[in-house]
Amino acid sequence: MRPMRRKDREMTREFALAVADKCEWTTVSFVTPEGEPYAVPVSAVRVGESLYFHSAREGRKAECIAACPKVHAVCVGDVERSRDKFTTGYECAMIEGVCREVTDEAEKLSALRAISEKYTPGIMSRFDEEVRVSLPRTAVFRIDIEDISGKAKILK
């Protein structure tokens, strides 16, 4: 990853991982087969040194990953609007990695469970039935984190 210009906003790796864990969505940037940029928000969960997200088995994301598996993901944590200045406080994590479709069924189920526990914890009693129905048409992708950095602007 390129060196950060604003060193005063640079945060630790642990901070960046914590932002990735708590963010509501992650925007993943891809390169299309035509060489054009393409970014999309996903519901992601971090497990160890990987981010997982689910998607349709076919579509633009899958085409991009097949053409160029290198991706850049941005997780935005807390944002605070200033009341007396033209600025905002924020925290984010920037992740570079390689994205691949998960083909191992046990890993795929584990990732879907982790995603569901993060985003829909109140209905996990229905998980097994729902996943049984949707698994054949659902793709799970894993971004192996190669580099992660954190950045924050704290309002005073």
Secondary structure, 3 states (H helix, E strand, C coil): CCCCCCHHHEECHHHHHHHHHHCCCEEEEEECCCCCEEEEEECEEEECCEEEEEEECCCHHHHHHHHCCEEEEEEEEEEEECCCCCCEEEEEEEEEEEEEECCCHHHHHHHHHHHHHHHCHHHHHHHHHHHHHHHHHEEEEEEEEEEEEEEEECCC
